[in-house]
Amino acid sequence: MFSHIIRNILYIWKNYIMNKVLTIILLLVQPFLWSQSELMPEINDFIEQHSGFEENDAGEITPLNEKEINKVIKFKIEAEFPQVEIIRNIIWDSYSTFVSPFKKYHYHTFIVQVKMPDVDRFRYLDVKYNPYKKEAETDFTWNKDLGDFELRKPFEEEEE
C-alpha cells in the first residue's frame, strides 16, 4: 500500500514538472514563431498614438481627422464595395488596443456614411484603421436583400 501511494505521488510530480517544462518552452518559443509570421507594433507605437490625442474644453477627445487616413479608408471601401455610389463623413469613433505576451495590436474605428445603389438613405459602415500597417479593413459585408451592411459570418458558418 505504501508503494502505491509513493507511485501516485511520483506520477503527479512527474506530470507537474512536465507541464511546467512544456509551459516554459511554449513561452520561450511562441513569441519567436509569432514574430516570424507577422510584425507587431512596439510599445512606443502605442505611446505615440495616445500622445496624439487632444482634449477639448469639455474633456472630450477631439476626433482624429487626417486626410491620409481618410484616403486609405475611402480606397478600402471602394475596393471592397465597388457598387458604392457616395462615401462621405468619415468620422473617428474610437481607439482600441490589445497587448499580451504573444500579440500586440491597435486600431482606430471610423464610422463612414455610404450610399449604396437601390437604397434611399445612407448606411453606416464601421471601418478599422491600423496605424502600424497603415491599412483599413472592415468586418462587414453588403447584404443586398436587407439593403444594409451586416457582420461577416465566421468561417465555420460560411461552410455550412
N, C-alpha and C positions, 0 to 999 in steps of 0.2 A: 504494500500500500504506500509506503514512504517513497519508493522508487517511482510510482505512478504520479505522485504529487511533484516530485523533482522533474520528471519528464514534462509535465504540463507547464511548470514554471519556465523551464528551458525553451519550450516551444513558443510560449508567449513572449519571452525575452528576445528570442531569435526573430520573430515576426516584427516586434517593436523596432529592433535595430535595423532590420531590412527596410522597414517603412521609412525610418529616418534617413537612411543612406539614399534610398530612391528619391526622397523629397529633396535632399541636398543636391543630388545630381540634376534633378529637374530644374531646381532654382538656378543652378550654375549654367546649364546648357540652354534653357528656353530663351533667355534674352538674346543670346548669340544667334540662335536659329531665327528668332523673330526679326532681329535687326538685319539679317541677310535678305529677308524677303521684302521688307518694306522699311523705308527710312521713317523715323519718328521725330517729331519736334523735340527740341531741347527745352529744359525748364525756362531758359531765358526767352524763348519764343512766347511762352505763356505770360511771363512778366511784361514783355513788350506789348502784348495785346491789352493786358489790364491797364498798363500805364497810359495807353492811348485813349482811354475813356475819359470823357469830361462830364462834369455835373453842371446842371443849370441852377438857378437860384432856389428852385423848389426841391433840390436834392435828387432830381431825376437824371438818369444818364442821357446825354444828348445822343440821339440816334446817329449811327455810323452812316455816312453818305459820301462814298468815294466813287468817282466816275469810273475808275478802272475795275473796281469790284462790280459795279452795275453793268459794265460791258460784258464781263465774264458771265454774269447771271443771265443777261439777255441772250448771249450766244448759246448758252446751255439750253435755255427754253426753246429757242428757235431750232436747235439741232434735235432736241428730244420730241418736240411737238411742232413739226413743220407746217401743220394746218393753222397755227395760231395767226390771228388777224392783227391784234394790237397787244403790246406789252407796255404797261405804264405803272407808275407809283411803286417803285422798288423800295420798300420800307424795311429798315433794320428792325428786327423783333427781339433777338436775344443772342447771348454768347454762352456756349456750353463747353465744359472741359471734362476730360476723363484722364485720370492718372492712376496707374497701378504699377507694380514692379515689372510687368511684362509689356505693357502697352500704354501709350500716351497719345491723345488726340484732342483737338479743339476745333470748334467751328462756330460761325455766326449763322443765325437763321434769319432769313428775309421773307417777307410776305409780298407777293407780287400780284397786281391786278392783271388778268389775262382775258382777252376777248377771243372766244372760240367761235367757229362758224356754226350757224343754225341755233345759236343761243342768244337770247335777247339781252341778258345782263352780263357784266363782267364777273368772272370767277376768281377766286383767290387760290394761289399756289404757294406752298412753303418750299423754299429752296435753301439748302445749306451751302455755305461757302467755307472752304478750308483755307485759312490764311497761310498755312505752311506749304501746301501744294499749289495754292492759288488756283483752285478748281472749284466748280459748283456742281451740286448734284441734288436730285430730288427723289423722295421716296414715293412719289405719286405718279399715277398714270391717268390718262384721259379715258373716261367711260362715256362713249357717245350716246348710249341708251339712256343713261342718267342725266347727261348734259352737265356733268361735273367731274371734278378730279376725285380719285379715291386712292387709298393706300395700296401699294403693290402687294399682291398676295405673296406670302412666304413661299420659298422654293418648293416645299413639300406639297402645299395646296395646289400649285400650278400643275403638278404631275398627275393629280387625281382625275 
